Amino acid sequence: MTNEQMRRALRRTATIAASLTMLAGVLSGCGGEVVPGTAQPAKPKLPALDVGGVATEQQAAPANDNDTYGRVLESVRLGEAVIKPTDFDKDLVYGGSALLPTPGRTAVLAPEIALDPIAQYGMIAGYAVNGTDDPNAGGPAIGESKVLRMTVLSFREDPIARLVAGRIAAAAAALSPGTRRVDIPGFADAYAVSRVRSPVLITAMAHQSYVVVVYVADRTPDTAALGARTAAALTAELPLLDGFKPTAPDRLSAMPFDSDGMLRRLLHPDPAKWPYPAAGPTGTPAETTWFAFANGTGVVYGPRALTHLFGRRPATGEPNRDDVDRAAFIGNWWLLRLPDETHVQAMHTRVLAAATSNGDTPTTAPEGVPDAACFRAKDATDNQRETRYRCYVSDGRYWALVTAQDEKTVRQRAAAQYALLLNNR
């Protein structure tokens, strides 16, 4: 990677992290099939809006014919079958999550997992979630904080998962001298290793066609206590996997891009192109390992995965809200679906309060867009210039954010986003 490519990647990571922080501070079915003969509501008449030439018509999702896209979509789905760290330990309120559709991405974002076995044996999809009680934005200090990282990887068959789990544990044991095998109470098939006097325990276990890798750290090198925490995490995780129905490997390339109708309602920076699913950038290892896990783009998260993504971020200290049932992301922009308009208005009120508390400056909202709210971010850096200006718009149970480098452009994008919502009623 050249220096310029690295600078662009870091700018994009900072921009997305800033966008996530906006949502984290306020977070705490769409229409079905038409029945023949049923009267449909008339399309609303659009007001005169300055959209800056942006296309605002409904765009149909193309057919998927690529299992690379399917692996991203399956990784998003897998997030609904991974525990929330706070359900395991109420103190693990800081963290984030990551989509792991490829072995290479897994090895970067969950470095305790060796690359060779997951690449050699055909990993299909993966998902990781972090939790810690350390609010340090640079990541938790090992030995001075409690930490949990739960990673779930899917494979084609149960025997392959068992083989890979053993090889992951063997690779972890070979990282340094003095590593020893540790028994996990109640989980005889778990491979767990720890170094002498280390406050870290790494465990790999096969469950059906999944490999579950648990990274646990605490303040003292008490192996028995670390083993008990790992057992508790596995006890919480395995029932979620039992209830998850994986997509058959030969159906990955047929997974729909927009089954919820969320992405067609969200403005795209290039409306002429469909926002194909991608896992998003990783940023620097320290950032991505803990707090700056980037959201995917061209994807729609469910409620559990959404709470994973935002954790409780150090920048705000605000807990998530549980009233969002879908969240679509395209780059820095997102669209939330809530139960009804009342919930949207309540969230909108929280946004205004959070922005004011943060010191952001209100700017002029676009004409003809009811209840729109726009801001200039306080102390936005050059790396965050794409999110320097932002606007929130809503229609019914949908609530969206768009951003821009300047005030005029963000107003036009907000107007275009509102028109797109109206056109997709």
C-alpha positions in Angstrom: 0.0 0.0 0.0 1.4 3.4 -1.0 1.5 6.3 1.5 -1.2 8.1 -0.4 -3.4 4.9 -0.4 -2.8 4.6 3.3 -3.8 8.2 3.9 -7.0 7.7 1.9 -7.8 4.6 3.9 -7.3 6.3 7.2 -9.4 9.3 6.1 -12.2 7.0 5.2 -11.9 5.1 8.5 -12.0 8.3 10.5 -15.0 9.5 8.5 -16.9 6.4 9.0 -16.0 6.3 12.7 -17.3 9.8 13.1 -20.5 8.8 11.4 -20.9 5.9 13.7 -20.3 8.0 16.7 -23.2 10.3 15.6 -25.5 7.4 15.6 -24.1 5.8 18.8 -25.0 8.8 20.8 -28.7 8.6 20.0 -29.3 4.9 19.5 -29.7 3.3 22.8 -41.2 -4.7 8.6 -41.4 -2.5 6.0 -44.2 -2.9 3.5 -44.9 -6.4 2.3 -46.2 -7.8 -1.0 -49.1 -6.2 -2.7 -52.3 -8.3 -2.8 -53.9 -8.2 -6.2 -57.0 -6.1 -6.2 -56.0 -4.2 -3.0 -56.3 -0.4 -3.3 -52.9 1.2 -2.9 -52.2 4.7 -1.5 -51.5 7.3 -4.1 -47.9 8.4 -4.5 -47.5 11.6 -2.5 -47.0 14.8 -4.5 -43.4 15.9 -4.1 -42.8 19.5 -3.0 -40.5 21.7 -4.9 -37.1 20.6 -3.6 -33.6 21.7 -4.4 -31.9 18.2 -4.7 -28.9 19.4 -6.7 -29.7 17.1 -9.7 -29.6 14.0 -7.5 -31.8 11.1 -8.7 -34.7 10.5 -6.3 -36.6 7.7 -8.0 -37.0 4.2 -6.6 -34.2 1.9 -7.7 -34.8 -1.8 -8.1 -32.2 -4.1 -6.6 -30.3 -6.2 -9.1 -30.1 -10.0 -8.9 -27.2 -11.4 -6.9 -24.9 -13.8 -8.9 -21.7 -13.6 -6.8 -21.0 -15.6 -3.6 -18.5 -12.9 -2.6 -21.5 -10.6 -2.0 -23.3 -13.5 -0.4 -20.4 -14.0 2.2 -20.8 -10.4 3.3 -24.6 -10.8 3.6 -24.2 -14.0 5.5 -21.8 -12.4 7.9 -24.4 -9.7 8.6 -27.0 -12.4 9.2 -24.6 -14.2 11.5 -24.5 -11.1 13.8 -28.0 -11.9 14.9 -26.6 -15.2 16.4 -23.8 -13.7 18.5 -24.1 -12.7 22.1 -24.1 -9.1 23.3 -21.1 -8.7 25.7 -23.4 -6.8 28.2 -25.6 -9.9 28.4 -22.6 -11.8 29.4 -21.2 -9.2 31.8 -23.0 -5.9 32.4 -19.6 -4.1 32.8 -18.5 -4.8 29.2 -20.2 -1.7 27.8 -17.5 -0.4 25.5 -16.8 -2.1 22.2 -17.8 -2.7 18.6 -18.2 -5.4 16.0 -16.9 -6.5 12.6 -18.0 -8.4 9.6 -15.6 -11.2 8.7 -16.4 -12.5 5.2 -12.9 -13.5 4.3 -10.0 -15.2 6.1 -7.7 -12.3 5.6 -10.0 -9.8 7.3 -10.5 -12.3 10.2 -6.8 -12.5 10.8 -6.5 -8.7 11.1 -9.5 -8.1 13.2 -9.3 -11.2 15.4 -5.5 -11.7 15.5 -5.7 -14.7 17.9 -7.2 -16.7 15.0 -4.5 -18.2 12.7 -4.9 -17.4 9.0 -3.8 -20.7 7.6 -6.5 -23.1 8.9 -9.4 -20.8 8.1 -8.1 -20.1 4.6 -7.2 -23.7 3.9 -10.5 -25.2 4.9 -12.9 -22.7 3.2 -14.4 -20.4 5.8 -17.8 -19.2 4.5 -18.6 -16.2 6.8 -17.7 -14.7 10.1 -18.6 -12.1 12.7 -16.8 -10.7 15.8 -18.0 -8.6 18.7 -15.9 -6.9 21.4 -16.7 -5.8 24.9 -14.6 -4.2 27.6 -15.0 -2.2 30.8 -12.1 0.1 29.8 -13.3 3.4 28.2 -9.9 4.2 26.7 -10.4 5.0 23.1 -7.1 3.4 22.2 -8.3 0.0 23.4 -8.3 -1.8 26.7 -5.1 -2.2 28.7 -4.6 -6.0 29.0 -4.2 -6.9 32.7 -6.0 -3.8 33.8 -9.5 -4.4 32.4 -12.1 -7.0 31.6 -12.3 -8.1 28.0 -14.4 -10.4 25.8 -14.1 -10.9 22.1 -16.5 -13.5 20.7 -15.8 -14.6 17.1 -18.0 -17.0 15.1 -16.9 -18.5 11.8 -19.0 -20.8 9.6 -17.8 -23.7 7.5 -19.3 -26.2 5.1 -19.4 -29.2 7.4 -19.2 -30.2 11.0 -16.0 -32.3 10.7 -14.2 -29.3 9.0 -15.2 -27.1 11.9 -13.8 -29.6 14.4 -10.5 -29.8 12.5 -10.2 -26.0 12.2 -10.9 -25.4 15.9 -8.1 -27.7 16.9 -5.7 -26.0 14.5 -6.6 -22.6 15.7 -5.8 -23.6 19.3 -2.6 -25.3 18.2 -1.5 -22.1 16.4 -2.3 -20.0 19.5 -0.3 -22.4 21.7 2.7 -22.1 19.4 2.8 -18.3 19.6 5.0 -18.2 22.7 6.8 -20.6 25.1 5.2 -21.5 28.3 1.7 -22.0 26.8 -0.5 -24.6 28.4 -3.8 -26.3 27.8 -6.7 -25.3 30.0 -9.9 -27.2 30.7 -13.2 -25.3 30.3 -15.8 -26.5 32.8 -18.7 -28.2 31.0 -17.1 -28.0 27.6 -14.8 -31.0 27.1 -14.5 -30.3 23.3 -13.1 -26.8 23.8 -9.5 -26.2 23.1 -8.2 -23.5 25.5 -4.7 -22.2 25.9 -3.0 -19.7 28.2 0.5 -18.6 29.0 1.8 -19.0 32.6 0.9 -15.9 34.6 -1.0 -14.4 31.7 -4.4 -12.8 32.3 -5.6 -13.9 28.8 -7.3 -17.2 27.8 -8.0 -18.1 24.1 -10.5 -20.8 23.4 -11.6 -22.4 20.1 -14.5 -24.8 19.9 -16.5 -26.4 17.1 -20.3 -26.3 17.4 -22.1 -27.9 14.5 -20.5 -26.3 11.4 -19.3 -23.3 13.3 -16.0 -22.5 15.0 -16.5 -20.3 18.1 -13.4 -18.5 19.3 -13.5 -16.8 22.7 -10.8 -14.3 23.8 -11.1 -13.5 27.5 -8.9 -11.2 29.6 -9.1 -10.0 33.2 -7.1 -8.1 35.7 -5.4 -11.2 37.3 -3.9 -14.3 35.8 -6.4 -16.6 37.5 -6.8 -19.4 35.1 -9.7 -21.0 36.9 -11.6 -17.7 36.8 -10.8 -17.1 33.1 -12.0 -20.6 32.4 -15.3 -20.0 34.2 -15.8 -16.7 32.3 -15.2 -18.6 29.0 -17.7 -21.3 30.0 -20.3 -18.6 30.8 -19.7 -17.0 27.4 -20.1 -20.3 25.6 -23.2 -21.2 27.6 -24.8 -18.0 26.4 -23.6 -18.3 22.8 -24.3 -21.8 21.7 -28.1 -21.6 22.0 -28.1 -18.6 19.7 -26.2 -20.7 17.1 -28.7 -23.6 17.6 -31.5 -21.2 16.6 -29.7 -19.8 13.5 -30.4 -21.2 10.1 -27.3 -20.8 7.9 -27.6 -20.1 4.2 -26.6 -23.2 2.2 -23.1 -22.6 0.6 -24.6 -23.1 -2.9 -27.2 -20.4 -2.2 -24.8 -17.6 -1.2 -24.8 -16.2 -4.8 -28.6 -16.1 -4.7 -29.0 -14.1 -1.5 -31.1 -11.0 -2.1 -29.5 -7.6 -1.7 -32.5 -5.7 -0.3 -35.1 -8.1 1.1 -36.3 -5.4 3.6 -36.6 -2.6 1.1 -34.2 -0.5 3.2 -31.4 0.1 0.6 -33.7 1.4 -2.0 -34.9 4.0 0.5 -31.4 5.2 1.3 -29.6 7.8 -0.8 -26.5 6.6 -2.6 -23.5 8.9 -3.4 -23.7 7.5 -6.9 -27.4 6.9 -7.6 -26.6 5.3 -11.0 -24.9 2.4 -9.3 -26.4 -0.2 -6.9 -24.6 -0.2 -3.5 -23.2 -3.7 -3.5 -22.4 -5.2 -0.1 -18.9 -4.8 1.3 -17.4 -5.3 4.7 -15.9 -1.8 5.0 -12.4 -0.6 5.9 -10.5 -1.9 8.9 -8.4 1.2 9.8 -5.4 0.7 12.1 -5.1 -2.5 14.1 -5.5 -0.8 17.4 -8.6 1.1 16.3 -10.3 -1.8 14.5 -9.6 -4.4 17.2 -11.7 -2.5 19.7 -13.6 0.7 19.1 -13.5 1.6 15.4 -14.9 -1.5 13.8 -16.4 -0.2 10.7 -19.9 -0.8 9.6 -20.4 -2.7 6.3 -21.7 -0.8 3.3 -24.6 -1.8 1.1 -25.9 -4.0 4.0 -28.8 -4.0 6.4 -28.3 -4.9 10.0 -30.8 -6.5 12.3 -31.4 -5.3 15.9 -28.8 -7.5 17.7 -26.0 -6.8 15.2 -26.8 -3.1 15.4 -26.3 -3.0 19.1 -23.0 -4.9 18.6 -21.8 -2.4 16.1 -22.2 0.6 18.4 -21.6 -0.9 21.8 -21.4 2.1 24.1 -18.8 4.3 22.6 -16.2 6.2 24.6 -17.0 9.4 22.8 -20.5 9.6 24.1 -20.9 7.1 27.0 -24.5 6.7 25.8 -26.2 3.3 25.9 -27.9 1.9 22.8 -31.7 2.1 22.4 -33.6 -1.1 21.5 -36.3 0.4 19.3 -34.5 0.1 15.9 -35.4 -3.1 14.0 -33.4 -2.5 10.8 -30.5 -0.2 9.9 -29.1 0.2 6.4 -25.7 1.6 5.6 -24.2 3.0 2.4 -20.8 4.5 3.2 -21.3 7.3 5.8 -25.1 7.5 5.4 -27.6 5.4 7.1 -31.3 4.7 7.4 -33.1 3.4 10.4 -36.5 1.7 10.6 -38.4 2.0 13.9 -41.8 0.7 15.0 -43.7 3.8 14.1 -43.6 7.6 13.7 -43.8 8.2 17.5 -40.5 6.3 18.0 -39.0 8.3 15.2 -39.9 11.6 16.8 -38.6 10.5 20.1 -35.2 9.6 18.5 -35.2 12.9 16.6 -35.6 14.7 19.9 -32.7 12.8 21.4 -30.6 13.7 18.4 -31.2 17.4 18.8 -30.4 17.2 22.5 -27.2 15.2 21.9 -26.0 17.6 19.1 -26.6 20.6 21.3 -24.8 18.9 24.3 -21.9 18.0 22.0 -21.5 21.7 20.9 -22.4 21.1 17.3 -23.8 24.2 15.4 -27.3 24.1 13.9 -27.4 25.1 10.3 -30.2 25.9 7.9 -32.4 22.9 7.0 -33.6 22.4 3.4 -36.9 24.0 2.4 -39.8 21.8 2.0 -38.5 19.0 4.3 -40.6 18.9 7.5 -38.7 18.3 10.7 -35.3 18.2 9.1 -32.4 19.1 11.3 -28.9 20.0 10.1 -25.6 20.6 12.0 -22.0 21.5 11.5 -19.8 19.1 13.6 -17.8 20.7 16.4 -14.0 20.5 15.7 -14.3 18.3 12.6 -10.8 17.3 11.5 -9.6 17.1 7.9 -9.9 13.3 8.1 -13.6 13.8 8.9 -14.4 16.4 6.3 -17.0 14.2 4.6 -19.1 14.3 7.9 -18.5 17.9 8.7 -22.1 18.8 7.8 -25.0 16.4 8.4 -28.7 16.4 8.2 -31.4 14.1 9.6 -34.7 13.6 7.7 -37.6 11.3 8.3 -40.8 10.0 6.8 -43.2 7.8 8.8 -41.2 5.0 10.5 -38.0 5.8 8.6 -35.2 8.1 9.8 -32.1 8.9 7.8 -28.7 10.7 8.0 -26.7 12.2 5.1 -23.5 14.1 5.3 -21.3 16.4 3.2 -18.2 18.6 3.2 -20.3 21.8 2.8 -23.6 23.2 3.9 -25.2 23.6 0.5 -24.5 20.0 -0.6 -25.8 18.5 2.6 -29.0 20.5 2.3 -29.4 19.2 -1.3 -28.7 15.6 -0.2 -31.2 15.9 2.7 -33.9 17.1 0.3 -33.0 14.2 -2.1 -33.2 11.7 0.8 -36.6 13.0 1.8 -37.8 12.8 -1.8 -36.5 9.2 -2.0 -38.4 8.3 1.1 -41.6 9.8 -0.3 -41.1 8.0 -3.6 -40.8 4.7 -1.8 -43.9 4.9 0.3 
